[in-house]
Amino acid sequence: MLPCPLETAKSFRFAVLGPIRAWRGNREVDLGPARQRAVLARLLLDTGEPQPISEIIDAVWGEELPGNPRNLVHKYVGGLRRALEPDVGDARTSELLPLIDNGYSLLVDRDQVDLNVFTQTLAEGVSLVDIDLETARERLDTALGLWRGDAFGPLATEFFDAVRSRLQERRLSAFEHRIGIDIALGRHAAAAVELVSLLVENPLREHLAALLMIAFYRSGRQADALRVFQDCRRKLTTELGIEPGRELQEIQLQILAGEPIRTIALSCGKTVMAAAPNFRSERSLVQSPGMPNGHRRPGGTERCHLRPDLSDFVAREREVTQVCTILVEQSHVPPTVVITGDAGIGKSALAVRVANLVKSRFGGGQFQIDLRGMSIDPVTPQQAQQRMLFMLGVEEPDQTLTPDELGGLYQSVLGDDILTVFEDVADERQVRPLLGVSASIITSRRRLTGLEGAHILELDTMSADDAVRMLGQIIGPERLSTDPAQAARIGGFTDGSPLALRIAGARLLARPHWSLRQFADRLADEDRRLVELTHNDLDIRASLATAFHQLSPQSVEVFLLLGSLAEGSFTIVEAAGFLGRSEIDAADLIEELVDLRLVDACRTGENRYRLRDLIRSFARSEAATEYANAARGPRGEVQSWPPRRQTPHRIELTIPPHAAAQRARVLSLE
C-alpha cells in the first residue's frame, strides 16, 4: 500500500454507508453527477490500492456500456480532482488521485472512510464480548451509528447491488450482536421494540425472530413469544417451503416448558450469559383448600398422570404452538381447548404432546382421563370426578353424596395449577361438570361448540409431505429413501390419517422383506385396503366403527347408501334424490354424519359433502355385511337377493355391485 504523500489528504473524510459524500475539514465537497460519485465509490472500496480502469468501468456501468467508457473514466476522475483539490492548478498532476499502472488510486488512510471504520469498530466490539459486555455493546452501537441509509445511496449497478447486499448482511449481524447483548444485560423491552421493526423488514431472518422470542419471554410475554414463532413458521413454510431451524425450535420448546433462558447466542458464534434473572410466571405450589387434613400438594412431577409423548410425532407445529399459547397466556378464566377432528386424525397425540410440553407450568399436577365417549360404555361425569379425586389424593368419597355434592367436592379440590386432559368426549353434557378452575384439554369428534369460552381447534388431515415424514419416522430414513415415490403412494392411500400411517408403518416394520411398492400395491386394492390397515390391536376399521355405532337407524341407512356412490362428493339435492327423501330430511341425516366425522362438509360456496376414501371403503364393507345378513331368513336360510325396499318416493334401492360380489363370496362358504 502506498503511503499518503500529502498532509492535506488527512483532512478528508469519506462516507459510503448511505449517499456518497466527502468532507475536507468541516466543509462538504460537491462530488458532481452520479457516475462521478460511482467512480469515487469504487476507489473508496480499496483505498490506496490502484484500481484498473477496466474494473472501474465494470463497477460504474456494468453491461450498459456507453461509447468510449475509458474517456469517461478519465473525465470523471478529472472532475473529482478539481472537486477535492481546487487549489491544484493542473488536475493532471494530482498526488491525491494519481494514475498508476493504467489505473487510479485514491491515496487516503483507511480510517478516513466510514466503511473501514465500521469494519474495524465492529471487529473490536465482537472481540470484547468475552471480556466486557458493556464496552462491547458501546463499540457495536458506535459502528451501527455510522450508517445513514443504504450503502452507496441510489447507485444501482450490478456491482454496487452485490456489495450493498453483503454490507447489509454485516449491518444486520451487527444489530443482532448488539441486541443480543442488550437482552443479556436485561434491556428486554427496548430490544423487543427494535426487533419488531427489524423483523418487519426482514421477515425470513430466523435469528431476529429468535431474539424477539427471547426478549418477549424474558419480559413475561410468553404468549407473544410463541406467536412470533408461529408467524415466522408460517412465512417460512409459505414462502420457502421449509420448517424453522433448530435455534427457533429449541427456544420454542424452552418457552413451552417454562424453562429459563440463561444464554443468548450471537450470530458471530459466541454466546453470552444473561445477567438478569428470567421473568417467569410460574404457578406456585399452593395448598388446596379442599385437600383433606390440610395436606400440601406434592410437586407436579410427582403427580404427572400423562401418557408419554410419542417419539415419532411429526408436523402439527402450528397447532402445537397455538394450543400451548392458549394454555400459558395469562387470563382471568381457566383455559379450555377442544381438539376436534376425524377418527385417527391425531387428536390425542397432539393433546399429549402439548400437555407434556407445558407440564412444568402446572405444579399442582397433570392428569389424563379417557371418557370413552364413543364406546358403548362411556364414563359418566360422576365416575370421572371420583377418578380425579382419587388421583388428587382424596380418600374415596362418601357414596351417599348426591351428584351436586360430589361436584362441589371435586371443584373445591381443583386449583389453577392443575392441567387435565379429557380424551374421547362424547358431548358437552359429559364434560361440562368436569370443567372448573383448572386448565383443560379436550379431545372429541364432535365440535363441542356449546362449551362456553372454549377454544376450538379443528385438526385436518396431514399434508402429503408430512405423511411421508411420519412414515419415515416409523420405518427409518434408510428404508424410506429406497423408493420415495412409493412412500408417497402409501401416504395417499391412508388419506393423511396419522392412525392409518402408524398402522402402515407397523406393517412394514413387521415385513422387512416387503418393498414399499409391494405394500403400496396391496393398499391400491380398495376392497382390501381396510384389511391391510390392521396390525394387532391397531385397526382403522375399529376406529371408524365407534362412530358408526353411534348413528341412529336412519343415519346408518343413509351412510351405507352414500358409500355406494361412484363419486366421493355430492350436494344435498343430489343426495336427496339418491336417498329418496326430502331435501331437509336428507340434510338433517347427513349433518348427523358430519357431526360424527363420517362425512366431510366441504368449505365451498356450493355446500358439497364428501366421504374420504377410507370412510367410503368402510361404508361399503359395512353395507356388504348388512346386505349379507338381510339375505338370510330368521332361521338362517338364504332368501332372495338383494332385498328390495320402497322409499317414500317409490325409488327402488338395490345393492351396489361390490356388495353383491361380497354376498356371492359369503354364500360360497355355506
Rosetta blueprint (number, residue, H / E / L):
1 M L
2 L L
3 P L
4 C L
5 P L
6 L L
7 E H
8 T H
9 A H
10 K H
11 S H
12 F E
13 R E
14 F E
15 A E
16 V L
17 L L
18 G L
19 P L
20 I L
21 R E
22 A E
23 W E
24 R E
25 G L
26 N L
27 R E
28 E E
29 V L
30 D L
31 L L
32 G L
33 P L
34 A H
35 R H
36 Q H
37 R H
38 A H
39 V H
40 L H
41 A H
42 R H
43 L H
44 L H
45 L L
46 D L
47 T L
48 G L
49 E L
50 P L
51 Q E
52 P E
53 I H
54 S H
55 E H
56 I H
57 I H
58 D H
59 A H
60 V H
61 W H
62 G L
63 E L
64 E L
65 L L
66 P L
67 G L
68 N L
69 P H
70 R H
71 N H
72 L H
73 V H
74 H H
75 K H
76 Y H
77 V H
78 G H
79 G H
80 L H
81 R H
82 R H
83 A H
84 L H
85 E L
86 P L
87 D L
88 V L
89 G L
90 D L
91 A H
92 R H
93 T H
94 S L
95 E L
96 L L
97 L L
98 P L
99 L E
100 I L
101 D L
102 N L
103 G E
104 Y E
105 S L
106 L L
107 L L
108 V L
109 D L
110 R H
111 D H
112 Q H
113 V E
114 D H
115 L H
116 N H
117 V H
118 F H
119 T H
120 Q H
121 T H
122 L H
123 A H
124 E H
125 G H
126 V H
127 S H
128 L L
129 V L
130 D L
131 I L
132 D L
133 L H
134 E H
135 T H
136 A H
137 R H
138 E H
139 R H
140 L H
141 D H
142 T H
143 A H
144 L H
145 G L
146 L L
147 W L
148 R L
149 G L
150 D L
151 A L
152 F L
153 G L
154 P L
155 L L
156 A L
157 T L
158 E H
159 F H
160 F H
161 D H
162 A H
163 V H
164 R H
165 S H
166 R H
167 L H
168 Q H
169 E H
170 R H
171 R H
172 L H
173 S H
174 A H
175 F H
176 E H
177 H H
178 R H
179 I H
180 G H
181 I H
182 D H
183 I H
184 A H
185 L L
186 G L
187 R L
188 H H
189 A H
190 A H
191 A H
192 A H
193 V H
194 E H
195 L H
196 V H
197 S H
198 L H
199 L H
200 V H
201 E H
202 N L
203 P L
204 L L
205 R L
206 E H
207 H H
208 L H
209 A H
210 A H
211 L H
212 L H
213 M H
214 I H
215 A H
216 F H
217 Y H
218 R H
219 S L
220 G L
221 R L
222 Q H
223 A H
224 D H
225 A H
226 L H
227 R H
228 V H
229 F H
230 Q H
231 D H
232 C H
233 R H
234 R H
235 K H
236 L H
237 T H
238 T H
239 E H
240 L L
241 G L
242 I L
243 E L
244 P L
245 G L
246 R H
247 E H
248 L H
249 Q H
250 E H
251 I H
252 Q H
253 L H
254 Q H
255 I H
256 L H
257 A L
258 G L
259 E L
260 P L
261 I L
262 R L
263 T E
264 I E
265 A E
266 L L
267 S L
268 C L
269 G L
270 K L
271 T E
272 V E
273 M E
274 A L
275 A L
276 A L
277 P L
278 N L
279 F L
280 R L
281 S L
282 E L
283 R L
284 S L
285 L L
286 V L
287 Q L
288 S L
289 P L
290 G L
291 M L
292 P H
293 N H
294 G H
295 H L
296 R L
297 R L
298 P L
299 G L
300 G H
301 T H
302 E H
303 R H
304 C E
305 H L
306 L L
307 R L
308 P L
309 D L
310 L L
311 S L
312 D L
313 F L
314 V L
315 A L
316 R L
317 E H
318 R H
319 E H
320 V H
321 T H
322 Q H
323 V H
324 C H
325 T H
326 I H
327 L H
328 V H
329 E L
330 Q L
331 S L
332 H L
333 V L
334 P L
335 P L
336 T E
337 V E
338 V E
339 I E
340 T E
341 G L
342 D L
343 A L
344 G L
345 I L
346 G L
347 K H
348 S H
349 A H
350 L H
351 A H
352 V H
353 R H
354 V H
355 A H
356 N H
357 L H
358 V H
359 K H
360 S H
361 R H
362 F L
363 G L
364 G L
365 G E
366 Q E
367 F E
368 Q E
369 I E
370 D E
371 L L
372 R L
373 G L
374 M L
375 S L
376 I L
377 D L
378 P L
379 V L
380 T L
381 P H
382 Q H
383 Q H
384 A H
385 Q H
386 Q H
387 R H
388 M H
389 L H
390 F H
391 M H
392 L L
393 G L
394 V L
395 E L
396 E L
397 P L
398 D L
399 Q L
400 T L
401 L L
402 T L
403 P H
404 D H
405 E H
406 L H
407 G H
408 G H
409 L H
410 Y H
411 Q H
412 S H
413 V H
414 L L
415 G L
416 D L
417 D L
418 I E
419 L E
420 T E
421 V E
422 F E
423 E E
424 D L
425 V L
426 A L
427 D L
428 E H
429 R H
430 Q H
431 V H
432 R H
433 P H
434 L H
435 L L
436 G L
437 V L
438 S L
439 A E
440 S E
441 I E
442 I E
443 T E
444 S E
445 R L
446 R L
447 R L
448 L L
449 T L
450 G L
451 L L
452 E L
453 G L
454 A L
455 H E
456 I E
457 L E
458 E E
459 L L
460 D L
461 T L
462 M L
463 S L
464 A H
465 D H
466 D H
467 A H
468 V H
469 R H
470 M H
471 L H
472 G H
473 Q H
474 I H
475 I H
476 G L
477 P H
478 E H
479 R H
480 L H
481 S H
482 T L
483 D L
484 P H
485 A H
486 Q H
487 A H
488 A H
489 R H
490 I H
491 G H
492 G H
493 F H
494 T L
495 D L
496 G L
497 S L
498 P H
499 L H
500 A H
501 L H
502 R H
503 I H
504 A H
505 G H
506 A H
507 R H
508 L H
509 L H
510 A H
511 R L
512 P L
513 H L
514 W L
515 S L
516 L H
517 R H
518 Q H
519 F H
520 A H
521 D H
522 R H
523 L H
524 A H
525 D L
526 E L
527 D L
528 R L
529 R H
530 L H
531 V H
532 E H
533 L L
534 T E
535 H E
536 N L
537 D L
538 L E
539 D E
540 I H
541 R H
542 A H
543 S H
544 L H
545 A H
546 T H
547 A H
548 F H
549 H L
550 Q L
551 L L
552 S L
553 P H
554 Q H
555 S H
556 V H
557 E H
558 V H
559 F H
560 L H
561 L H
562 L H
563 G L
564 S L
565 L L
566 A L
567 E L
568 G L
569 S E
570 F E
571 T E
572 I H
573 V H
574 E H
575 A H
576 A H
577 G H
578 F H
579 L H
580 G L
581 R L
582 S L
583 E H
584 I H
585 D H
586 A H
587 A H
588 D H
589 L H
590 I H
591 E H
592 E H
593 L H
594 V H
595 D H
596 L L
597 R L
598 L L
599 V L
600 D E
601 A E
602 C L
603 R L
604 T L
605 G L
606 E L
607 N L
608 R E
609 Y E
610 R E
611 L L
612 R L
613 D H
614 L H
615 I H
616 R H
617 S H
618 F H
619 A H
620 R H
621 S H
622 E H
623 A H
624 A H
625 T H
626 E H
627 Y H
628 A H
629 N H
630 A H
631 A L
632 R E
633 G L
634 P L
635 R L
636 G L
637 E L
638 V E
639 Q L
640 S L
641 W L
642 P L
643 P L
644 R L
645 R E
646 Q E
647 T L
648 P L
649 H L
650 R L
651 I L
652 E E
653 L E
654 T L
655 I L
656 P L
657 P H
658 H H
659 A H
660 A H
661 A H
662 Q H
663 R H
664 A H
665 R H
666 V H
667 L H
668 S H
669 L L
670 E L
